Amino acid sequence: MPSHHTPYAINVRGLTKSFGGRRAVDALSFTVRPGRITGFLGPNGAGKTTTLRMLLGLVRPTSGAALIGEHRYEDLPAPARTVGALLEADGFHPGRTGRDHLRTYAPALGADDRRVDEVLAQVGLDEDAARRTVRGYSLGMRQRLGIAAALLPDPPVLICDEPTNGLDPEGIRWLRGLLRERADRGHTVLVSSHLLAEMQQIVDSVVIIDKGRVVYDGDVAAVGEPTVRVRALDGARLAAALTAAGAVVEDAGDGVLRVRAAGAEQIARTALREQIVVTELVGEEHSLEELFFSLTEPGAGQAPATIQETAQ
C-alpha cells in the first residue's frame, strides 16, 4: 500500500470549548510539527481529551480552530487516511478475531489483507493472537490492536491518548521504537500520557496544559538540561564573564546564579581568572516531572512558559 508523504502539522489556534458555564479548553494555541514526537500533558480535567476530540472532529469548538495542516479534520480530502488515532482501546466486537476487526475497516481506508497482516506483525500480534476473538484479549493486546487500526492507512499524522495503557515494560519499549520510526519518516506524532518519566524518554517536545490553557511549550531536551547553581561574592561580574564565554546565566534571586551551557570546571576556571570568590558550586539536574508539578500544582502560576522565556 502506498505511503503518504505529505507532511501535516497540527495547528491549534485560540481553541476554546465551553460546557455550560465551564470552559474545558480556554484559548489554547500550539503547533505540532512533522518529524517529531510531541507529548501532550496535563493533570486530569486539564482539557487534553476534549482537545484531541476537537482535533478529530468529534467535538465542535466553541471558538478557535483545531487544524490538520490548514484544514479541519472533516474538511480533509481523506481524513481517515490522513490521521490515525487511538483514543480508547475499546469498541471492538468481542466475537470478532483481531484480524477480522481490521478487515472490517480496511476497505474504507484503502488497505487490503496484506496490509492487515503487516500491521498485525508490526504491533506484535502473532498469527495465534490474530485468530483469537477479542473477548479473550488482555488490555495490552487490545491496546496493540487499537494501534494496529490507527496504522492501517499508514497515515502521516498519528494521535494517541495513553498508548502505553496496559503495556508491560517490553511493550512500552516496543511502542517507543514504533513512535520514533514514525517521526523519523517525517510523520507528525502527538501523544498524551500520564507517565511523565516515560514521556521524557519518548518525546522531542512537550505541550503542558492546565485548566485548559498552555503553561509550557518547548523542547523536552531543554527540560532535562543540567544547570549549575553558583553563589559568588561578586555575582554580577561573574555572570558577565560567563555570558561572554558563551554560557547562559539566569539570576535566580537571593544571590544565586543558575548557569547552563557551562560545566562546574569552566565556571571555576572563569571565577579564578577573574579573581572572584565562589562560595557555592553545585550541579543540578531537572526532570519533566519536576517541571510538570511546578506548573500544575495548586498555586502554580498560569503564565505560559516557552523555551525562550525559561532560558532568560
C-alpha positions in Angstrom: 0.0 0.0 0.0 1.5 3.4 -0.9 2.7 5.6 2.0 1.5 9.2 2.4 4.4 11.6 2.1 2.7 14.9 2.5 3.7 16.4 5.9 0.9 17.8 8.0 1.5 19.9 11.1 -1.2 20.1 13.7 -2.2 23.7 14.3 -4.3 24.6 17.3 -5.3 28.3 17.3 -7.3 30.0 20.0 -9.2 26.8 20.6 -12.0 27.2 23.2 -14.7 24.8 24.3 -17.3 25.6 26.9 -19.7 23.1 28.5 -22.5 25.2 30.1 -20.7 27.9 32.1 -17.4 26.0 32.4 -14.5 26.4 30.0 -12.9 23.0 29.5 -10.4 24.4 26.9 -9.5 28.1 27.1 -7.9 29.9 24.1 -5.4 27.0 23.5 -2.7 27.6 20.9 0.2 25.3 19.9 1.8 23.6 16.9 2.9 20.0 16.5 5.5 19.8 13.8 6.2 16.8 11.4 9.2 14.7 12.1 8.9 15.0 15.8 7.1 13.3 18.7 5.2 15.8 20.8 3.9 15.0 24.2 0.6 16.5 25.3 0.4 16.5 29.1 -1.7 17.8 31.8 -3.5 16.7 35.0 -6.9 15.1 35.0 -9.5 17.6 33.9 -7.0 19.8 32.1 -8.8 19.6 28.8 -6.5 17.1 26.9 -9.1 14.6 25.8 -11.5 17.4 24.8 -8.7 19.0 22.7 -8.0 15.7 21.0 -11.7 15.1 20.3 -11.9 18.6 18.7 -8.9 17.7 16.5 -10.7 14.6 15.3 -14.0 16.4 14.6 -15.8 14.5 17.4 -16.5 17.7 19.4 -17.3 21.1 17.9 -15.2 24.0 19.3 -17.0 27.0 20.9 -14.4 29.2 19.1 -11.0 28.9 17.6 -9.6 26.2 15.3 -8.1 22.7 15.6 -6.4 22.1 12.2 -4.6 19.2 10.5 -2.4 21.2 8.2 -4.7 24.0 7.2 -8.0 22.1 7.4 -10.4 20.9 10.0 -10.4 17.1 10.2 -13.8 16.8 8.5 -12.6 19.0 5.6 -9.6 16.9 4.7 -9.8 15.2 1.4 -9.3 11.8 3.1 -9.5 12.3 6.8 -9.4 8.7 7.9 -6.4 8.1 5.7 -4.6 11.2 6.9 -5.0 10.8 10.6 -4.6 7.6 12.6 -6.0 7.9 16.1 -6.1 5.8 19.3 -8.3 7.4 21.9 -9.6 4.4 23.7 -8.8 0.7 23.2 -12.4 -0.4 23.2 -15.2 -0.5 20.7 -14.1 -4.0 19.5 -16.8 -6.6 18.7 -16.0 -9.3 21.3 -16.9 -12.1 18.9 -14.6 -10.9 16.1 -11.0 -12.0 15.8 -8.3 -9.4 15.8 -7.7 -9.9 12.1 -11.4 -9.6 11.2 -11.7 -6.4 13.2 -9.0 -4.8 11.0 -10.5 -6.4 7.9 -13.8 -4.6 8.7 -12.2 -1.2 8.4 -9.5 -1.9 5.8 -11.6 -1.3 2.6 -12.7 2.2 3.7 -9.0 3.0 4.4 -7.7 1.8 1.1 -6.0 -1.2 2.9 -6.0 -4.8 1.8 -5.5 -8.1 3.6 -1.7 -7.9 3.0 -1.7 -4.5 4.9 -3.8 -6.0 7.7 -1.2 -8.8 8.2 1.6 -6.2 8.0 0.2 -4.0 10.9 -0.6 -7.1 13.0 3.0 -8.1 12.7 4.1 -4.6 13.3 2.3 -4.3 16.6 3.4 -7.8 17.8 0.1 -9.7 17.4 1.2 -13.0 16.0 -0.8 -15.5 14.0 -2.3 -17.1 17.1 -3.4 -13.8 18.5 -4.8 -12.6 15.2 -7.0 -15.6 15.0 -8.4 -15.3 18.6 -11.6 -13.4 19.4 -11.1 -10.1 21.0 -13.1 -11.2 24.1 -10.0 -13.2 25.1 -7.6 -10.3 24.7 -5.8 -8.7 27.6 -5.8 -5.0 28.0 -2.3 -4.8 26.5 -3.4 -6.9 23.4 -6.4 -4.6 22.9 -4.1 -1.6 23.0 -1.9 -3.2 20.4 -5.0 -3.9 18.2 -6.1 -0.3 18.6 -2.7 0.9 17.5 -2.8 -1.5 14.5 -6.1 0.0 13.5 -4.6 3.5 13.7 -1.7 2.4 11.5 -3.8 0.6 8.8 -3.7 3.5 6.2 -0.1 4.4 7.1 -1.3 7.9 8.0 1.1 10.9 8.0 -0.5 12.0 11.4 -0.7 9.8 14.4 -2.6 10.8 17.6 -2.5 8.6 20.6 -4.2 9.1 24.0 -2.5 7.0 26.7 -1.0 4.5 24.3 1.1 2.7 27.0 -2.1 1.8 28.9 -1.9 -2.0 29.7 1.5 -2.5 28.1 4.3 -4.2 30.0 7.9 -2.9 30.1 8.7 -4.7 26.9 5.6 -3.4 25.2 6.4 0.2 26.3 9.9 -0.2 24.8 8.3 -1.5 21.6 5.9 1.5 21.4 8.8 3.9 21.9 10.5 2.4 18.8 7.3 2.5 16.8 6.7 6.2 17.5 10.3 7.1 16.8 10.1 5.2 13.5 7.0 7.2 12.5 8.7 10.5 13.4 11.9 9.6 11.6 9.8 9.1 8.4 8.7 12.7 8.7 5.3 11.9 10.2 3.5 14.0 12.8 3.1 12.2 16.2 1.1 13.6 19.1 1.0 11.5 22.3 -0.9 12.2 25.5 0.1 10.3 28.6 0.3 10.5 32.4 3.7 8.6 32.5 6.0 11.6 32.8 9.3 9.7 33.1 8.4 7.7 30.1 7.4 10.7 28.1 10.7 12.4 28.8 12.4 9.4 27.1 10.0 9.2 24.2 9.1 12.8 23.1 11.1 15.5 21.4 8.9 18.4 22.5 6.1 18.8 25.0 3.0 20.9 25.5 1.7 21.0 29.1 -1.8 22.4 29.7 -3.6 23.1 33.0 -7.2 24.3 33.4 -7.5 24.4 29.6 -4.5 26.7 29.0 -0.9 26.2 27.8 1.5 26.5 30.7 4.6 25.2 28.8 5.5 24.6 25.2 9.1 23.7 24.3 11.7 21.1 23.5 12.0 18.3 26.1 15.8 18.3 25.9 15.8 21.7 27.5 13.7 20.4 30.4 16.4 18.0 31.5 19.4 20.2 30.5 21.7 20.2 33.5 22.4 23.5 35.3 25.0 24.6 37.8 23.9 26.6 40.9 26.5 29.2 41.8 27.0 31.8 44.5 29.8 34.3 44.4 30.9 37.4 46.3 30.6 39.4 43.0 27.8 37.5 41.2 27.1 40.3 38.7 30.7 40.3 37.5 30.9 36.5 37.3 27.6 36.4 35.4 29.0 38.9 32.8 32.2 36.9 32.4 30.4 33.6 32.0 28.0 35.1 29.5 30.9 36.5 27.5 32.3 32.9 27.4 29.1 31.6 25.9 27.2 30.4 29.0 23.6 31.1 29.6 23.2 32.7 33.1 19.9 33.2 35.0 19.7 35.3 38.1 17.6 33.1 40.4 17.5 35.6 43.2 18.9 35.6 46.7 22.4 35.8 45.2 22.1 32.6 43.2 23.0 32.2 39.6 21.9 29.2 37.5 24.2 28.5 34.7 23.6 26.4 31.6 26.0 25.6 28.7 29.0 25.6 31.1 30.2 23.0 33.4 31.4 23.4 37.0 35.0 23.3 36.0 34.6 26.0 33.4 32.8 28.2 35.9 35.5 27.6 38.5 38.3 28.5 36.0 36.4 31.6 34.9 36.0 32.7 38.5 39.7 32.1 39.2 40.7 34.1 36.1 38.5 37.0 37.2 39.7 36.6 40.8 36.1 36.2 42.1 35.5 34.2 45.2 32.9 31.4 44.7 31.0 30.3 47.8 28.8 27.6 46.3 29.1 25.5 43.2 26.5 22.7 42.8 25.4 20.7 39.8 21.6 20.4 39.3 19.5 18.1 37.0 15.9 18.7 36.2 13.1 16.3 35.1 9.9 16.7 33.1 8.1 15.5 36.3 9.5 18.5 38.3 8.5 20.9 35.6 5.0 19.4 35.3 4.3 19.7 39.0 5.8 23.1 39.3 3.3 24.4 36.7 0.2 22.4 37.6 0.1 22.0 41.4 -2.3 24.3 43.2 -0.9 27.8 43.5 1.4 27.4 40.4 1.5 30.3 38.1 -0.6 30.3 34.9 1.6 32.3 32.6 2.5 30.3 29.5 6.2 29.3 29.5 8.2 28.7 26.4 11.8 27.6 26.0 12.8 31.2 25.1 11.1 32.5 28.3 12.5 29.9 30.6 16.0 30.4 29.3 16.1 34.0 30.3 
